[in-house]
Amino acid sequence: MFKYILIFLIAAGIAYIFTPVALKLAIRIGAMDVPSDDRRMHTSPIPRLGGIAIYLGTVASIVLVLPYSPEVTGILLGGTVILITGIADDIYKLSPWAKLACQAASAIVLFTFGVRIHFIGVPFGSGYLYFPWIISLIVTVIWIAGITNTINLIDGLDGLAAGVAAIASLSLAYIAYINQRPEVSLITLAVAGSSMGFLPFNFNPAKIFMGDGGSLFLGFMLAAVSIVGPMKGAAAIATIIPVLVLGLPIFDTAFAIFRRIIKRKPIMEADKEHLHHRILSKGMDQKRTVIVFYTLSGILGIAAVLVNNNMFVYGFLLIILTFALVYVFSYTKREEQIDDNQRDRR
């Protein structure tokens, strides 16, 4: 148990210490998030290289606590590729296709070191469906790119991405621990620790943003550890657990893609219709909106634990509750708005 506490504290401490350093570096080299459109929630330039501190906390704690293994090496190398990609984007603004190519490269690094999706659980049955290596590579690249971008896309409010990543990491860490996968548990605790060490500087009002370097790195790490696999139980459950833990950002990303296709807009074109934007539009401030997201993510994390423990009914009820709350917070009109509309008609 000492190792689990130690890796979390090392990651949190290093991230906390180096976040002010990253802040000064960002100011010095001009890596600032300047509000240039109505999607920005801030009104003055804010440094955006906080991902460096998150990276240092995560990597240093893993190197210090975990023994060497090809899988861990692959995850750290792939994470380094992603961090460099994100920092380049924070400074030079890469094209979406350039970022996607770099994400594919990081997935290939993982694949080379044996971190890959080479089977899938048979739905509603037992056993596994194994993939040929080329299909395994394609599926691995799609999974890594998809999950990496889900965290990036929800990084729209102060403290949102860091908090959601921490909650998802803690959920995966617990599930890995009870399934006797200590290496997965330790890696996810490192991610959780570095996220929480960074959070005091990033919660509203934020002094620094994690930038694409941080959000892409966190998304990549969560995607990678879910491939390593915290599950040793039924095949179908092993497939479902990571999707449940990351359910909120996955839902938001999937709905964003669907929305843009319906409106015949480019899939990679940003908009103000993400879940956090919709909740804000109902009259909540940033802090309350972020707390709502934390709560919903926590509920889904608990649901994943229940499903892992074969408590399917309770897990399913919590999933229904989560998306019912998403609907209430995001897609229903507030009474004040309805009253205002009625007064306008009069």
C-alpha positions in Angstrom: 0.0 0.0 0.0 3.0 2.3 0.7 3.9 2.4 -3.1 0.4 3.4 -4.0 0.4 6.4 -1.7 4.0 7.2 -2.5 3.5 7.4 -6.3 0.4 9.6 -5.9 2.2 12.0 -3.5 5.3 12.2 -5.7 3.3 13.0 -8.8 1.2 15.6 -7.0 4.2 17.2 -5.4 6.2 17.5 -8.5 3.3 18.9 -10.5 2.6 21.4 -7.8 6.2 22.6 -7.6 6.7 22.8 -11.4 3.4 24.5 -12.3 4.7 28.0 -11.3 7.9 27.2 -13.3 5.8 26.3 -16.4 3.7 29.5 -15.8 6.9 31.7 -15.9 8.2 29.8 -19.0 5.0 30.3 -20.9 5.0 34.0 -20.2 8.7 34.2 -21.2 8.2 32.5 -24.6 4.8 33.9 -25.3 2.8 30.7 -25.0 -0.4 32.6 -23.9 -4.0 31.8 -24.5 -5.4 35.1 -25.8 -9.2 35.4 -25.9 -9.9 35.9 -29.6 -13.5 34.5 -29.9 -16.7 34.1 -28.0 -15.8 30.5 -27.0 -13.2 31.7 -24.6 -14.4 32.0 -21.0 -11.5 34.3 -19.9 -11.0 37.9 -20.8 -7.3 38.4 -20.4 -4.3 36.3 -21.7 -3.4 33.3 -19.6 -0.3 31.1 -19.8 -0.9 27.6 -21.3 2.1 25.3 -20.7 0.7 23.6 -17.5 0.9 20.3 -19.3 4.7 20.3 -18.7 4.2 20.1 -15.0 1.6 17.4 -15.4 4.0 15.4 -17.6 6.9 15.8 -15.2 4.9 14.7 -12.2 3.5 11.7 -14.0 6.7 10.5 -15.6 9.0 11.2 -12.7 6.8 9.3 -10.2 6.4 6.3 -12.6 10.2 6.1 -13.2 10.9 6.3 -9.4 8.3 3.8 -8.2 7.6 1.3 -11.0 10.1 -1.3 -12.2 11.2 -1.4 -15.8 8.9 -3.1 -18.3 8.5 -2.7 -22.1 4.8 -1.7 -21.6 5.7 1.1 -19.2 8.5 2.3 -21.5 6.2 2.3 -24.4 3.6 4.4 -22.5 6.2 6.9 -21.4 7.7 7.3 -24.9 4.3 7.6 -26.5 3.3 10.1 -23.8 6.4 12.1 -24.6 5.5 12.2 -28.3 2.0 13.5 -27.4 3.4 16.1 -25.0 5.7 17.5 -27.7 2.8 17.6 -30.1 0.7 19.5 -27.7 3.4 22.0 -26.8 4.1 22.6 -30.5 0.4 23.3 -30.9 0.3 25.6 -27.9 3.1 27.7 -29.4 2.8 27.3 -33.2 -0.9 26.2 -33.7 -0.6 22.9 -35.6 -3.2 21.9 -38.1 -5.8 19.3 -37.0 -4.4 16.8 -39.4 -0.8 17.3 -38.1 -2.0 16.7 -34.6 -3.9 13.6 -35.7 -0.7 12.2 -37.5 1.3 12.7 -34.3 -1.4 10.9 -32.2 -1.2 8.0 -34.7 2.6 8.0 -34.2 2.2 7.8 -30.5 -0.2 4.9 -30.9 2.4 3.1 -33.1 5.0 3.6 -30.4 2.6 1.9 -28.0 1.9 -0.9 -30.5 5.7 -1.5 -31.0 6.2 -2.0 -27.2 3.3 -4.4 -27.0 0.6 -2.1 -25.7 -2.1 -2.9 -28.2 -5.8 -3.9 -28.6 -5.4 -7.4 -30.0 -8.8 -8.8 -28.9 -12.2 -7.7 -27.9 -14.6 -9.3 -25.5 -17.6 -11.2 -27.1 -20.7 -9.1 -26.2 -23.2 -10.9 -24.1 -21.0 -14.0 -24.1 -17.7 -15.4 -22.9 -14.4 -15.6 -24.6 -12.5 -13.2 -26.9 -12.4 -12.3 -30.5 -8.7 -11.9 -31.6 -7.5 -9.6 -34.3 -4.9 -10.0 -37.0 -2.0 -7.7 -36.4 -3.0 -5.1 -39.0 -6.5 -4.8 -37.6 -5.0 -4.7 -34.1 -2.8 -1.7 -35.2 -5.8 0.1 -36.8 -8.0 -0.4 -33.7 -5.2 0.7 -31.4 -4.6 3.9 -33.4 -8.4 4.7 -33.4 -8.8 4.1 -29.7 -5.7 6.2 -28.8 -6.6 9.1 -31.0 -10.3 9.0 -30.0 -9.7 9.0 -26.2 -6.8 11.4 -26.4 -9.1 13.9 -28.1 -12.0 13.4 -25.7 -10.1 15.0 -22.9 -8.8 17.7 -25.2 -12.4 18.6 -26.3 -13.7 19.0 -22.7 -10.8 21.3 -21.7 -13.0 24.4 -22.0 -13.5 25.5 -18.4 -11.0 26.2 -15.6 -10.2 22.9 -13.8 -12.6 20.8 -15.9 -10.2 18.5 -17.8 -7.8 18.1 -14.9 -10.6 17.2 -12.4 -12.3 14.8 -14.8 -9.0 13.1 -15.6 -8.2 12.7 -11.9 -11.6 11.2 -11.2 -11.3 8.8 -14.2 -7.8 7.8 -13.1 -8.8 7.1 -9.5 -11.7 4.9 -10.7 -9.4 3.0 -13.0 -6.7 2.7 -10.3 -9.2 1.2 -7.9 -10.6 -1.3 -10.5 -7.0 -2.3 -11.4 -6.1 -2.8 -7.8 -9.0 -5.1 -7.0 -8.3 -7.0 -10.2 -4.6 -7.5 -9.1 -3.1 -5.3 -11.8 -0.7 -3.2 -9.6 1.2 -1.7 -12.6 -2.0 -0.2 -14.1 -3.1 1.0 -10.6 0.2 2.7 -10.0 0.3 4.4 -13.4 -3.2 5.8 -13.0 -2.5 7.0 -9.5 0.5 8.9 -11.0 -1.9 10.5 -13.5 -4.4 11.3 -10.8 -1.7 12.8 -8.5 -0.2 15.0 -11.2 -3.7 16.2 -12.2 -4.5 17.1 -8.6 -1.2 18.8 -8.0 -1.9 21.0 -11.0 -5.5 21.7 -10.1 -5.0 24.4 -7.4 -3.4 26.6 -10.1 -6.1 25.7 -12.7 -9.4 25.9 -10.8 -11.4 29.0 -11.4 -10.1 31.6 -11.6 -7.2 29.9 -13.4 -3.7 31.2 -13.2 -2.5 28.8 -15.9 -4.0 26.4 -18.5 -2.7 23.0 -19.2 -2.9 23.7 -22.9 -3.0 21.0 -25.5 0.2 19.6 -24.1 -1.6 18.7 -20.9 -5.0 17.7 -22.2 -3.6 15.5 -25.0 -1.1 13.9 -22.5 -3.8 13.1 -20.0 -6.1 11.7 -22.7 -3.2 9.6 -24.1 -2.3 8.2 -20.7 -5.9 7.2 -19.9 -6.3 5.6 -23.3 -3.0 3.7 -22.9 -3.6 2.3 -19.4 -7.0 1.1 -20.5 -5.4 -0.9 -23.2 -2.9 -2.5 -20.7 -6.1 -3.6 -19.1 -7.2 -3.5 -15.5 -9.6 -6.3 -16.1 -9.2 -10.1 -15.7 -12.8 -11.0 -15.5 -15.5 -11.7 -18.1 -14.5 -10.6 -21.6 -17.5 -8.3 -22.2 -16.9 -6.5 -18.9 -13.2 -5.9 -19.8 -14.4 -4.1 -22.9 -17.0 -2.0 -21.2 -15.1 -0.7 -18.1 -12.8 1.9 -19.7 -15.8 3.2 -21.8 -17.8 3.6 -18.6 -15.1 5.4 -16.7 -14.5 7.8 -19.6 -18.2 7.9 -20.4 -18.8 11.7 -20.1 -16.0 12.9 -22.4 -16.7 10.0 -24.8 -20.4 11.0 -25.0 -19.6 14.7 -25.4 -17.1 13.9 -28.3 -19.5 11.5 -30.0 -22.4 13.9 -29.8 -20.1 16.7 -31.1 -19.2 14.7 -34.2 -22.8 13.7 -34.8 -24.0 17.3 -34.4 -21.4 18.6 -36.9 -22.3 15.9 -39.4 -26.0 16.8 -39.2 -25.2 20.5 -39.6 -22.8 19.7 -42.5 -19.9 21.3 -40.7 -16.3 20.1 -40.5 -15.9 17.5 -37.8 -12.8 19.4 -36.4 -14.5 22.8 -36.4 -14.9 24.1 -32.8 -18.3 25.3 -31.5 -20.0 26.3 -28.3 -22.4 23.4 -28.0 -20.3 21.0 -25.8 -22.0 19.9 -22.6 -20.1 22.4 -20.5 -21.2 25.2 -22.9 -24.8 24.1 -22.7 -24.7 24.0 -18.9 -23.2 27.4 -18.8 -25.9 28.7 -21.1 -28.5 27.6 -18.5 -27.2 30.2 -16.1 -24.6 28.4 -14.0 -21.2 29.9 -13.4 -17.9 28.2 -14.2 -17.3 26.7 -10.8 -20.8 25.2 -10.5 -20.6 23.8 -14.0 -17.3 22.1 -13.3 -18.6 20.7 -10.0 -21.6 19.2 -11.9 -19.1 17.5 -14.3 -17.1 16.2 -11.4 -20.2 14.8 -9.9 -21.3 13.1 -13.1 -17.9 11.7 -13.7 -17.8 10.3 -10.2 -21.1 8.6 -10.6 -19.9 6.9 -13.8 -16.8 5.9 -12.0 -18.8 4.2 -9.2 -21.0 2.6 -11.9 -17.8 1.1 -13.5 -16.8 -0.3 -10.1 -20.2 -1.9 -9.6 -20.2 -3.4 -13.1 -16.7 -4.7 -12.4 -18.0 -6.4 -9.3 -20.9 -8.0 -11.2 -23.5 -5.6 -9.6 -25.0 -4.9 -13.0 -28.4 -3.7 -12.0 -27.0 -1.0 -9.6 -24.4 0.0 -12.2 -27.0 0.3 -14.9 -29.2 2.4 -12.6 -26.3 4.8 -12.0 -25.7 5.1 -15.7 -29.3 6.0 -16.3 -29.1 8.5 -13.4 -26.0 10.1 -15.0 -27.5 10.7 -18.4 -30.8 11.8 -16.8 -28.8 14.5 -15.0 -27.0 15.3 -18.2 -30.4 15.9 -19.8 -31.7 18.0 -16.9 -28.6 20.2 -16.7 -28.0 20.5 -20.4 -31.2 20.2 -22.4 -34.0 21.5 -20.2 -35.0 25.2 -19.9 -34.7 26.9 -16.5 -37.9 28.2 -14.9 -36.5 31.8 -15.1 -36.0 31.5 -18.8 -39.5 30.1 -19.3 -41.0 32.9 -17.2 -39.0 35.5 -19.2 -40.3 34.0 -22.5 -43.9 34.1 -21.2 -43.5 37.8 -20.1 -42.1 38.6 -23.6 -45.1 37.1 -25.3 -47.4 39.2 -23.1 
